Amino acid sequence: MVSHLLVGKEKSVFAMRRAMAWGLVWTLAVLPGTCGNPHPVATPSTGASEGTTRVACTAGSTGACRIKLLVFSKTGAFRHASIPDAIAAIRILALNQHVAVDFTEDAAAFTDANLSQYAAVVFLLTTGEVLNADQQAAFERYIHHGGGYAGVHSASDTEYDWPWYGQLVGAYFDRVHGHSQVVQATVHVTDRTHPSTVMLPALWVRTDEWYNFASNPRDHVHVLMTVDEQTYRGGVMGDDHPIAWYHEYDGGRAWYTAMGHTSESYREPLFLAHLWGGILYAAGANAPVSRPLLRLRFVFCCSMVSRWGIDCFWQH
C-alpha cells in the first residue's frame, strides 16, 4: 500500500515538473534581452518612394513599441518535415516572452505596408523561389529602411536568382557538394559574446545536417561559429567552415544559422536559445548578458524536467 502511494506521489511530482517545464525550459530565451521584450522605443522610418512609415524597435528604453516578428516558411523546392516543429517552438518562445509573431507561407505578405509593422522577418526553412519581383523589391526596401532578417538552415537554399538576397543571407548553399547526413559534429563557437552564442560552450557537440556553402562568407560577415570537418563526413570547405554568422547589410541587420534541419533541434534548449538570440538580434533587441547570470538561469532551467525529458547540461 505504501509503495503504491509512493509511486503515485512520484508520478504526481513528475507530472507537475513536466507542466512547469513547459514554460521554464524556455527561460533560456530571455537571456539575449530583457525577458525577450526590451520595451523598445518606436522610431519612424519613411521610405521616400513609397511614403510608408515603418516602426523600427530599438532596445534599451521603455515605450509603446513591442517587438513583432514575421515568420515566413514558404517552400518552392524541398520541404523540411521539421517546419511544424520549428513553428511550434517559435510560437511558444514568443508567447512566453511577450513577443508578437505572425506566421505565414503567403508571399503576399511582402508589401511595404505590411512589412512596416515588423522588427524582423524570419526565413524559416524556406527553399527555392518564394517571392516575385514586386515582393522582392518590397523586402529590399524594408531592409534598406532598417529592418531585420534572420535565416534558418535552408534559408540559404532560397532565391538563387536574386543576388541581393544572396548577399543578405551571406552565402548560398552549395548545390554541387550538398550536405552531410544527419550526424554528430563538433562546432567551434569562436565568438561567445553575441546574443545568439553567449549561452553556448566553446566546443558544442550536437547532431544536425551540416551544409556546405558555395562560397566562404567570412570576408563580408562576422562569423560566430564553425563546424569541425574532422569530426564528421561530408564537409568540403576545409579548416574554415562557417556555420552561423551576422552582419549589417544595406541599412538593416542579418543573422543566419545553418543548423536546424531536424525536428529534434526544436526541442533542444541550447539550439533554441541560439535561435532566439539570433532572432532578437535581427529585431534590434541585442541587450548584453553576463555568463554568470546565464549559468544560474540555465541550471535553474535544467533542474526542471522538460516536457520532452531533455537532459541538458552546462559546458564552459
N, C-alpha and C positions, 0 to 999 in steps of 0.2 A: 504494500500500500504506500509506504514511504517512498519507495523507489519510483512508483508511478507519479507521485506528487512532485518529486524532484525532476523527473523527465518533463512533466507538464510545465513546471516553473522555468526550466531551461528553454523549452520551446517558446514560452511566452516572452522571455528576455530576448531571445534571438529575433523573434518577430518584431519586438519593439525597436531593437537596434537596426533591423533592416528598414523599418519605416523611417526612423530618424536619419539614417544614412542617405535616403533619397535626396534630402536637402543638404546634409552635411558634407557628403563627398564632393559636392560642387563648390565648397568653400575655397578650393584651390583657385577658382575663377576670380575671386575678389582681389587676388594679390596684385595683379598688374595695375589696378586702380582702386579707388575708394569704394569698395563693395561693387565694383564694376560699373558704378554710376557716380561720376565725379561732380554731378550737378553743374555742368558746364555753362559757360556764358554763350549766348547766341550772338553771332556776328554776321550780318547780312553780306552776301556776295552776289553781285549782279552781273549777269552776262550781257555785254554790250549789244550783241546782235540779237539776243532772244528777248531781252527785257525781263527775264525771270530772276527772282531772288531766291538764293539757296541759303538756308540757315546752317552755318558751319559751327560745330561744337568744339570748344577748346576746354581742356581740363584745368582745374585749379581754383575756380571761383564758383559761387552759387549763382543761380539764375533760373530763368524759366525753361531753358532748353534742356531736354533729356536726350540721351543717345538713342538713335533709331537706326536700325540696320535693314538692308535689303539682302536677303539670301537667295541667290539665283542658281538653280540646279538643272537648267535645261541641258539636254544632251542631243548632239547631232550625229554622234557616232557611238562608240562603245558606252554602255550604260552600266555603272557600278551597282552591284547589289547592295552596297553599303549606304546608298543615298538615304533611304528611310532612317537608318540608324544615326547618320550624321545629322539629319534634320531634327530628329527627336532629341539628340544631345544638345544641339544649339538652342532648341526651344526651351529646354529645362534650364540651361545656363542663363539664358536671357531672362526667363521668368524669375529665377531666384535672385538675379542681380538687378532687377527692375530696369531692364533694357528693352525697349520696344523693338520688335522684329517682324518683318513681313517676309514670307516665303513664297516664291513664285518660280514657275517654269515658263511664264508668258513673257516673251521678249517685248511685248507692247508696253511693258513697264518702263522701258528705256526711252523716256521722253524728258525734255528739260523740266517741265513742271513736276513730274512725278519724282525724278531723281533728286530734286532740290530739297526734299524733306529728309534725306538720309545722310548720316555722318560717314557711312562706309557701305560699299557694296561687296558682298562675298560671292565669289565664283566658286561654288561648292561642287566639286567633282563634275564640272562641265566638260564636254568633249565636242569636237567638230565645229561646224559653223552654226552659231547660235543667234547672231544679230544681223539684221540687214544694214544697208549703208546709212540710212537715217538714224537707226538706233545706235550704230557705232559712233556717228557724229555727236549724238546727244551725250553718250558716255564720255567721249573725249572732252567735251565742254564741261561736263561735271567734274572730271579730274582736274582740268585746267583751272577751274574756279575753286580748287581746294578740297575736292572730295577724296575719299579714301577707298583703296582696293585691297582686298585680301583674297589670295588664291590658294585653293587647297588641292593638292595632288594633281589630278588631271586637268586642272585649270591651265596647265602648261601644254596640254594636248588639245588646245582650243584655238580656233581662229588663226590658222597658219597663213592665210592670205591677207592678214591685217597687220602690217609691220608695226604700227603704233602699239597695238596690243602686245606683240611680242616683246617690245621694249618695256612696256609696263610690267608684265609678269616677270621679266628678267631673262628668261631663256625658254626656248621651246623644248618639249620632249623630243628625244632622238628617235625618230620613226624607223631608222635603219637598225640601230643596235638595241632598241627597246628597253626592256626592264628585266630584273631578276624574277625568279619565282618568289612566292611569299616565304621569306626565310628570315632567320635572326641575323642581325648585323650589329656592329658597334658604331655608334655615332659619336664624333668628337664635337663637343659643344665649345666652340672657340670664342664665343662672346656670351658671357653669362650675366650681362648687365641689362639686356633688353627685356621688356615686359614679357616676351614670349619664351625667354630662356633662363630667367633668373631662378626659376624653380628647379632647373634641370641639373643632373650630375655632370661632371666634366666628361665622363665616358658613359654614354647612355646605351645600354644594350636592349634592343627591342626587335619585334618581328613586324615586318611590313613588306610591301613590294617596292623595290628600290629602282627608281628611274635613272636612266642615263639622259643627258641633255645634249642637244645638237651643238651647243657652244657653252663654254665656261663663262658664267655671268660675272665673275669676280671683278673684272675691270670697271664695271659700272653699277655694282650693288655692294651693300655691306653684308658679307657672308656671316651667318650666325652659327652654322654647323656644317660639318662634312661627314660623309659616310666612309668608313674604312673598307676599301675594296678587298683588303686581305682577309676580312672576316666573313666574306660571303662570295658566291659565284655569280657572275653576270655583269659586273661593273667593267666599264671600258674607258673611264676618264682618268685613271691613274691615281697618283697620290693626292691630287686636289679635286675632290668630288663634292662640290657644294650641294646641300640638300634642303637648306632653308636660308632665307635672306630677306632684306628690306632695303628700300631706297626711297628718296623723294624723286618724283618724276612729273614733269610737265605741270607743275603747280600743285600736285597732290602727293599722297603717300601711298606706297605699295608694299605689301608684305606677302611672302609666299612660303609655303611649306610643301615639299614633295611627298610628305608622309600622309597617311590617312586612307590607304586603299581598302583596308579590311574593316568589317563591321566591328571586330574586337577593338580596333583603335578607339572607337567612340564609347568604349566602356573602360578606358584606361586613364586613370586620374592624371598622370603626368602629360600624356598626349593632349588631354582636354585642357589642361592648364596652359600648355604651349599654344594650342589653337586659340583659346580665348584671349590670351595675351596678345597674339598677333592681330586678332580682330579688333581689340581695343586700341592697339597702336594705330591701325588703319583709320579708326574712328577719331583719332586725336586725343585719346584718353590714356596716355602713357605715363601715369604717375609712377615714381620710383618706389621700390620696396626693399627693405633690408632682408638679407638672408637669415639672420636670427629669428625675425618675426615669421618669415616664410616657414622655417623649420618647425617653429612652435605650432603654426596652423596646420602644417602638413601632418605632424604627429597626431594632432587632435583629430584631424580628418580620418587618418588611418587607424585610430583607436576604435573607430566605429566599424561595424560590419556593413559593407555596401550591399545594395540590393542584388548585386551580381556575385557577391562573395569574393571581391578582388583582394588579393594580398598585395599591399603596396608598402614601400619602404623608402627611407631617405638615404641618398648616397651623397657623399661630399665631393 
